[in-house]
Amino acid sequence: MDKGFSYTLEDEKIIEYMKLSTENKLQWLEEINEFNNMVLSGREKELREKLRACKI
């Protein structure tokens, strides 16, 4: 892969996440998004979107 990013997770972490309720998963996602919006600069958010779109 020459653009974007990739990562791996240990099986234990995936299993742990799968055990969470849908409500807990959505709450976790909301908290992460709120945190990112508070701490990332406009430039960092722009770079994040380019990574997601595999433009860099």
Summary of the structure (lengths in Angstrom):
residues: 56
radius of gyration: 14.3
end to end distance: 11.1
largest distance: 35.8
contacts: 95
relative contact order: 0.14
helix: 66%
strand: 0%
